[in-house]
Amino acid sequence: MENRFRQLPPRIEPRYETQDVSGPPPLPEVPETIGLTVAGQVADLDRLAGALARAPRPDPARPVALVDRDGEAVARAAKELAGSIAIQADISDADQVKAAFETTVSQLGRLDVVFNNAAIDGRMARLHELEIEDWRKVAAVNGDGSFMVFKNAIDHFLQAGGGVIVSTASTTALVGKPDGVSAYSYSKGGLISLTRTAAIEYAADNIRVNAVAPTVVLTPMLEQFIADSEDPAATQSMVDHFNPMPGVVVPEEIATVVAFLASDDARRITGVTLPVDAGDTAR
Ligand SMILES: NC(=O)c1ccc[n+]([C@@H]2O[C@H](COP(=O)([O-])OP(=O)(O)OC[C@H]3O[C@@H](n4cnc5c(N)ncnc54)[C@H](O)[C@@H]3O)[C@@H](O)[C@H]2O)c1
């Protein structure tokens, strides 16, 4: 019988012999011109994505391209971030993502960090109650969207000589949760795998790929959830004790980790998904 494994292409061997082993080349030397694309929510800069958008810019002179499907919100946010541009794009649409990257590079002149943050929760329900449409909606944004962001970012970085991708995963993809999040956790689990795979595939190309996995974060949605609950004080207490470290995690505490992973301080970190979870996944 024919051995079908013989038909597979040969395994890609590490390029040890030809590789320069002196370490990654330094990141671009003119940080004030580093471009950052934030694929994600910027509707309100106090929300998670907004804080994340702000954090990786220790130098306010850094231009940023803010990308979101909500055009009005992204335009408002761009006004608050000096030197930033707003791009309306749906990351589940391949042409729109490609165009967003082209606009970023043509308007900012360069692009060194891509923050892949846009996502939807989808309908929260137990798995057997979900319809295939519910599942596909989440997969289209969180799955297809991440693929398209990665594809365009890497394509650009290969031409530019390097770059960094940081994505927002979730603790729901690291441990099982009873909250009706199967479609969401499946999509974020895929993103964690994509992060590892891309990190290895482009490790020798000066491209780093990492992710953060936040626990529940104090967003306006959560604040509203607490306020609307039957017993806001009890709900607040439940939220405060959700993780082993008491108190609720706030957007800035995620943002600073994204900023670190995007920075040259993390130049030897690739392929990781770093929980920012006040101990949630350690137990
Ligand atoms: N808030 C939390 O507790 C929490 C916890 C873990 C992980 N996360 C992750 O953090 C990230 C930000 O979440 P958030 O809490 O700020 O949520 P959010 O809903 O406030 O932000 C999501 C943003 O993504 C944008 N978006 C959605 N679909 C899009 C699409 N197809 N194309 C372009 N933009 C699109 C939305 O317009 C919105 O602005 C997400 O990846 C989310 O999964 C959030």
The ligand as a Gaussian input file, in Angstrom:
#p B3LYP/6-31G(d) Opt

LIG

0 1
 N      -14.228000      43.327000      28.663000
 C      -13.771000      42.192000      29.169000
 O      -14.064000      41.812000      30.318000
 C      -12.863000      41.321000      28.318000
 C      -12.264000      40.200000      28.902000
 C      -11.422000      39.406000      28.144000
 C      -11.148000      39.753000      26.834000
 N      -11.755000      40.849000      26.279000
 C      -11.427000      41.170000      24.898000
 O      -10.961000      42.499000      24.853000
 C      -11.204000      43.056000      23.559000
 C      -11.924000      44.380000      23.681000
 O      -13.142000      44.136000      24.335000
 P      -14.034000      45.300000      25.015000
 O      -14.432000      44.797000      26.326000
 O      -13.341000      46.610000      24.864000
 O      -15.315000      45.152000      24.094000
 P      -16.087000      46.220000      23.234000
 O      -17.329000      45.558000      22.708000
 O      -16.200000      47.458000      23.998000
 O      -15.065000      46.387000      22.025000
 C      -15.092000      45.608000      20.865000
 C      -14.956000      46.551000      19.681000
 O      -14.694000      45.808000      18.530000
 C      -15.391000      46.441000      17.493000
 N      -15.747000      45.444000      16.532000
 C      -16.608000      44.411000      16.712000
 N      -16.701000      43.717000      15.577000
 C      -15.911000      44.333000      14.669000
 C      -15.620000      44.087000      13.327000
 N      -16.186000      43.063000      12.665000
 N      -14.770000      44.914000      12.696000
 C      -14.200000      45.962000      13.336000
 N      -14.457000      46.251000      14.622000
 C      -15.291000      45.443000      15.279000
 C      -16.678000      46.999000      18.092000
 O      -17.192000      48.062000      17.306000
 C      -16.200000      47.432000      19.406000
 O      -15.846000      48.800000      19.273000
 C      -11.982000      41.986000      22.805000
 O      -11.078000      41.216000      22.030000
 C      -12.570000      41.146000      23.909000
 O      -12.861000      39.839000      23.458000
 C      -12.594000      41.640000      26.989000

